[in-house]
Amino acid sequence: MNFADLHCDTIYECITKKQSLKNNNLAISIEKSEVFENWWQCFAVWMPDDGFLKKNFVFKSLNFWHKEILKYENFKFCTNKKDFDSREKIKAILTVEGSYFLENLSDLKKAYDLGVRILTLTWNGKTFLGDGNKVKNPSGLTDFGKCVLRKMSALGMIVDVSHASDRLFYDTVEILSGKPFVATHSNSRSICSHKRNITDEQFLIIKKSDGIVGLNFCSKFLVNNEIASISDVLRHAEHFLELGGEKNLCIGSDFDGLSREEICSGVSNIDCIPMLYKEFSKYFGEKISKDIFFNNAKNFFLNNFPSF
């Protein structure tokens, strides 16, 4: 099968636990990906909002990434549309989760030049750009945040609103003026009321922009006050599909960003994905399942990555 995943935190885990991307005890590794014919993975460099990891850590992580990927065959780091045409079965997209490292626009350009193509605007707290979902009485985009979004649009960097407060979400929509954007790892707030999830209205706005949304495997974003099961993932998918999201719904696993206690039972690591795909196929049919697990993300990247 083919699989595309909009979000994982494996880079952070590899660095802090001194493990390789190829062979490790994490949820994601190159060896575990052997179950796929094609695997397109967004690798996030995580940046918390409280600043305990200074911006140097982000650039240290990006440099680690560039050294690490040189070790592997059949692995393509994709920064433009043409890269996706390469023969390698593994296509890697580099993202940053959180904007605390951005002190000026030159930091954004530096990240772009190092290959970052998606930026999650916030983690949970307050940043120089605006407020995440855990901020009480949140404000929207700061003036600097508006400048960052305009610069991202000019560069061709994709905006990710997972973790954003509602105020920040709607300010972002206004600045983007209809351009496609994403929620890489967010579920439905109608099914599970956690603030990390998106509302039906927000999903429809992303859909209207021709953006995509990735289903997150975190239990507390799938179900209220319980350990989630695969049936809960299906419930969120079904709801988004009822909103017309057949071409917008994807997977955003959050692998290696979740502890064993936090992750949905049955999908503890990437080699569980074929089993999950079978459950989706039984429930929604093979065509829709292929779109959710691969085609929707593939089409989005091909339509929105820079041409050069």
Secondary structure, DSSP 8 states (H G I E B T S, - for coil): -EEEES-B-HHHHHHHTT--SSS-SSS--TTGGGG-SEEEEEEEEE--TT-SS-HHHHHHHHHHHHHHHTT-SSEEE-SSGGGGGSS-SEEEEEEEE--TT-SSHHHHHHHHHTTEEEEE--SSSB-SS-BBTT-SS-----HHHHHHHHHHHHHT-EEE-TTB-HHHHHHHHHHHTT---EETT--BTTTS--TTSB-HHHHHHHHHTT-EEEE--BHHHHSTTS---HHHHHHHHHHHHHTT-TTTEEE---BTSS-TTTB-TT-SSGGGHHHHHHHHHHHH-HHHHHIIIIIHHHHHHHHHS---
